[in-house]
Amino acid sequence: MINTFYRPEMAPDKLAGYSRSPQKPAMLMEMIESSDLAKYFPVIVNWKPYPNKDFKIAHTKEYISGFFSGKAPYSNSSGINWSSEFGRSVRYTNASLYYAILNSLKGNVCLSPTSGFHHATPNSGGGYCTFSGQVIASVKIYRERGLSGAYIDLDEHFGNSIEESRNFVPELNQAVPKYANVNPKGSGINYIRDFESKFEYILKKIHDKEIHYVVVCSGADSLIDDDLGGSVNLKDWLSIKNIIYSELAKLDKGDYKFPTVITLFGGYREDHYTSVLDAHIQDLLLCLEIRYGIKTQYSSVYKKKSSR
């Protein structure tokens, strides 16, 4: 079973502009429920949203205050229309990632159905991202446990939040070493080979006991059918996930699973957004099969983009 750190407060009711990322947690969980898959993703709700002090780990006081008070330009720097409901939701999405990592350290694979982190910088949002959720979560884990993590960021767009936060948060170099923010480059076979090379190094660091957990950022916008993507097709995208889960499974010891967290990140389809959610579900079920030996009955509704 994949422990899922979800609360309804993570998703505002209304669309906040072009990006559906704010509603994505709720839409994914609804699709999991409607597909009769919920029993494989037990929802953990006994965790709390972040107070302002947690955001101060990775952001300036001015940005935090400006965002939560709805003051421009801070409130709209992410490109998402601000509302008090949206502002409240990011307290939960950011905390979800932290608690998912914390739970994974017990020897679990966890799901944090979240997006909107990896383009934020210390004093601004950007690219549909408001706060640097990876930075905050991993620095908290490092301060509390002395453990370091790696992010396999398969989002189409380079995750600059970690790199642009290193001078602001010196401990980040230990929490997420410079080699551990993995963003494959290229397209097609070149994308796959670049991923394999970088992931092989992460595996070495795991064996050297320098990396203690892995966060897989699914990134459905790296699919060629995505409105803002275009690196690999669905088959190759899932083959990359197969490599990740199969290699990490070699580190599992019975019921103890090497600490792994799956997040959602990007995905944009005006013609058929359900395909974005479907890709994420296929990814999750692949992980469930490889890491837990559970094979499910699921009928994909994924559609290729007609203009491609």
N, C-alpha and C positions, 0 to 999 in steps of 0.2 A: 504493500500500500504506500502511496505517496502522500505524505502529510501536506495539507494545503492551507496556507496562511491567508485566509480570505475573510473579510467582513464586508457587509453591504455598504458600509460607509466609504469604502475604497472607490466607489464609482458614483459621480453625480448623475442625477436623473436626466438632465438635458445635455444635448450636444454642445460642445464649447468651441465650435469652429470646424475647419476641415478635418482635423485629426479626430479619430474616434478612440484614441488611446485612453482618454479618461474613462470612457464607458467599457473599455475592453475587459477589465476584470469581471464585471457582472455579466457581460455577453458570453464570455468563455464559460463561466460557471453555469449559466443557464443552458448552454449547449451540452455541457457534460451531463447535466441533470436530465435533459430531454433525450439524450442518447443512452440512458440507463447505465451510465458509467460512474455515477457518484460514489458507489461503494468502494471504488478503487482509489478515491481521492478524499479521504476523511478530512473534514474542515476543522481546523483548530481556531478557536475564537478567543481564547483566554490570553490575549495580549493587548497592549495599549498603544495608542497613537503617540507619535513623537511630540514632546513639548518643544518650545523654541530652543532650549539649551542644546538639544541634539543637533538641530540644524546649524548651530554655531560652530560645530566641529569643522564644517566644510564651507561655510558661507559668512559673509560680512553681516554685521548687525543691521546695517542700513538696508541691505537687500531683504533680509528676513522680515524686518518690520514693514518695509514697503510692500512686499508681496502680500503678507497676511492682512494688511489694512486696505488692500486694493488700490494702492497708490501707483500711478504710472510714473516712470516707465517700468518699474519693477514688476508690477502685477501682470503686464502683458508681454514681457520680454521673451517668453517661451513661444509666443505665437498662438497661444490658446486663450480664448476669451475668459476673463476672470469672473468669478462669482464667489460668494462666501461659501457655497456648497463645494465648488471646485477647490477652494483654498483648504477647506476641512479635509477633503479627500486625500490630498497629498501627505497629510500627517499620517494617514493610515497606509498608503502605498509604500512610503519610505520605510515605515516601521515593519511592514510585512516582510521586506527583504531581510532585515536584521534578524527578526525572530525565526525566519526560515533557516538562515545560516546557523543560528544558535542551536536550533533543533537538529539540524543535520549533523552537528558535531557529536551527537549521541550515537551516530551510526545509521543515519537515515538518508533517504532521498526525499527532498521536499520541493514543493511548488510554491513560488511566490508569483501569483498571476498579475505581474506589474510591468509597467512601461514608464517612460517619461523621466529618465535619469541621466543618460550618458552624454548629453550635450550641455548640461548646466555647468556653470563656472562659479567661482566663489562670489562674484558680485552680480550675477545675471543668470537668467534662464536662456534657453535657445533651442531651436529645432524641436518644438513640442515637449521640451524637458524643463522642469521647474527647479528641482534640487538634485544634487549629486548623490543619489541613493546608495550607489556602490561605495563611494568614498566614506560616507557616514557609517554605513553598516560595517565595513571592513576595518575602519579605524576603531570603532567601538569594540569589535571582536579582538583586535590586536591589543588594545588597552586592557581589556578584561581577561583575556586568555593567553596573550602572547603568541597568537597563531596568525599565519599568513594565508592568503587565498589567491586564486587565479580566476580571471574572467575570460571565458571563451565567448567573445562578443561577435556573433554572427549577423548582427544588424548590418544592413548595407552601408551605413554611414559610420565613419570612424568615430569611436567613442572617445571624444576629446576631454570629457569631464575629469577622468582620472589624471591624465597628463597635465592638464591646466590647473590642477589642484595641488600638485606636488610641492610647490614653493609655499603655498598657503598652509598646508598640513604636513610638516616634515616627517611625521610618523608614517605617512602614506607609503613611503619608500620601503618600509618594512611590512606594512599591512598588505600591500599589493606591489610586490617588486616590479621594476620597470619592464622586465620580460614577461610579466604575468598579466598584462592587459593585451590579450590576443585579438587582433582584428585582421582577418585574412584579406589579402589584396588580389586583384585581378578578376577574371571571369572564367567560367567553365573549368577545364582541367587545371588551369593555372591557379585558380582560386582554391581548388581542392589540394593541390600540391603545396601551396603556401600554408594552408591550414595544417596539413600533415607535418610539415617541417616545424612549425611553431608548437603544435601540440606535443610532438615528440620531446621537445625540450621541457615542456611542462611536466610530462610523465617522468622525465629524469629527475626534476626537482622534487616531485612527489616521493620518488624512491630515495632521494637524498634527505627526505624529511624536512624540506624547506618550504613546501606547499602542503597545507593541511586540509584544504577544502577547495572545491571547484564550483563556480557558478556558470551555468550554461545559459547564455543570453540568446534565446531562440532566433530572434530576428527574421520574421517572415518576410520582411521587405527585401531580403537578399534573393528572393525568388524572381525569376524572369517575368512572371505574370503580374508582379506588383507595380503599382503606379509610380513608385519612387525608387524602384530597385532594378535588378537585372543581372545578377551574377551567375546563378545556377538554376536548373530546373528542379522540380519537386523531388524527382528520383535522386538526383545528386545531393540535394539538400538533406534528404533523409539518410543518404549513405554516409554523410559527414557525421550526423548524429549517431548512426550505427557504430562508427569508429569510436566516438567519444564514450558511449555507454559500454561498449564491449571492452575497451581498454580499462575503464574504471572498474568494471565488473571483476577484472582479474585481481583487483585490490580488495574485493569483498571477502569477508571471512564469515561464512554462515549467515546468520541474521544481521551481522554488522556490515553495513554498506559504507564504502568510502564516502565521506561527507560530500553530498552533491545537492545543489539547488538549481532548479530550472526556473527561468523567468521568461517573459514574453518579448518585450521590446517592440521594434517596429513592425509595421504591416499596414498597407494602404491599398484598398481596392474599392473604387467607386462603383464598379460594375457588379461586384459580387463579394461583399465583405465577409460573407459566411465562409468563403474559401480561405481567408486569413485564419479564422478560428479553426477551420477544419485542419489546416496544416499544423497548427499548434497541437491539436488533439492527436493527430497521427504521430507527432513527435513524442508526446507524453506516453502514448500507448506502446511505442517502440521501446522507450525507457522501461516501462512497466514489464514488458516481456523479457528484455535482456537482463535487467537487474533483479527482478523478482520471479521470473519464470511464469508470469501470468499472461496468457494469450486471450484476448478479448474478441468479441464479435462486433465489429464496427463497419458500417457502410459509409465510405467516404462520399462527400458531396462536393469535393473540390472541382472547380472548373478552370480550365485554361482561359487566359484572357483572349477574347475573340480577335482583337486587333493585332496580336502577335503572329 
